[in-house]
Amino acid sequence: MDRTYLVVVNDEEQYSIWDADRDLPAGWRGEGFRGPEADCLAHIEQIWTDMRPLSLRRAMASGA
Protein backbone atom coordinates (compact mmCIF):
# COMPACT_ATOMS: atom_id res chain seq x y z
CA MET A 1 0.00 0.00 0.00
CA ASP A 2 1.35 3.42 -0.96
CA ARG A 3 1.43 5.99 1.80
CA THR A 4 -0.08 9.41 1.35
CA TYR A 5 1.81 12.41 2.64
CA LEU A 6 0.95 16.03 3.27
CA VAL A 7 3.17 18.99 2.53
CA VAL A 8 3.38 20.94 5.77
CA VAL A 9 4.79 24.35 6.62
CA ASN A 10 5.71 26.03 9.89
CA ASP A 11 5.61 29.67 10.99
CA GLU A 12 9.16 30.19 9.64
CA GLU A 13 7.92 29.07 6.19
CA GLN A 14 10.02 25.91 6.30
CA TYR A 15 8.49 22.95 4.45
CA SER A 16 8.42 19.24 5.11
CA ILE A 17 6.27 16.20 4.46
CA TRP A 18 4.16 14.38 7.03
CA ASP A 19 2.30 11.07 6.96
CA ALA A 20 -1.33 11.94 6.19
CA ASP A 21 -2.56 9.35 8.70
CA ARG A 22 -0.88 11.08 11.64
CA ASP A 23 -1.82 14.19 13.57
CA LEU A 24 0.24 17.22 12.62
CA PRO A 25 2.95 18.14 15.10
CA ALA A 26 2.64 21.38 17.04
CA GLY A 27 3.74 24.40 15.03
CA TRP A 28 3.02 22.87 11.62
CA ARG A 29 0.01 23.24 9.33
CA GLY A 30 -1.02 21.66 6.07
CA GLU A 31 0.05 23.59 2.99
CA GLY A 32 -2.68 22.08 0.79
CA PHE A 33 -0.73 19.54 -1.27
CA ARG A 34 -0.96 15.80 -0.64
CA GLY A 35 0.14 12.68 -2.48
CA PRO A 36 2.92 10.11 -2.71
CA GLU A 37 6.25 10.97 -1.08
CA ALA A 38 8.02 11.72 -4.37
CA ASP A 39 5.25 14.06 -5.54
CA CYS A 40 5.25 15.93 -2.23
CA LEU A 41 9.03 16.33 -2.31
CA ALA A 42 8.88 17.56 -5.92
CA HIS A 43 6.21 20.09 -4.92
CA ILE A 44 8.38 21.37 -2.08
CA GLU A 45 11.33 21.69 -4.45
CA GLN A 46 9.23 23.91 -6.73
CA ILE A 47 7.77 26.20 -4.06
CA TRP A 48 10.53 26.45 -1.45
CA THR A 49 13.05 28.52 -3.35
CA ASP A 50 14.54 30.46 -0.43
CA MET A 51 15.70 28.14 2.34
CA ARG A 52 16.27 30.95 4.85
CA PRO A 53 13.77 31.02 7.73
CA LEU A 54 11.19 33.82 7.51
CA SER A 55 12.64 35.62 10.55
CA LEU A 56 16.06 35.79 8.89
CA ARG A 57 14.61 37.04 5.60
CA ARG A 58 12.74 39.77 7.46
CA ALA A 59 15.82 40.77 9.46
CA MET A 60 17.94 40.96 6.32
CA ALA A 61 15.27 43.00 4.51
CA SER A 62 15.12 45.51 7.36
CA GLY A 63 18.90 45.83 7.49
CA ALA A 64 19.17 44.36 10.98
Secondary structure, DSSP 8 states (H G I E B T S, - for coil): ----EEEEEETT--EEEEETTS---TTEEEEEEEE-HHHHHHHHHHH----S-HHHHHHHHTT-
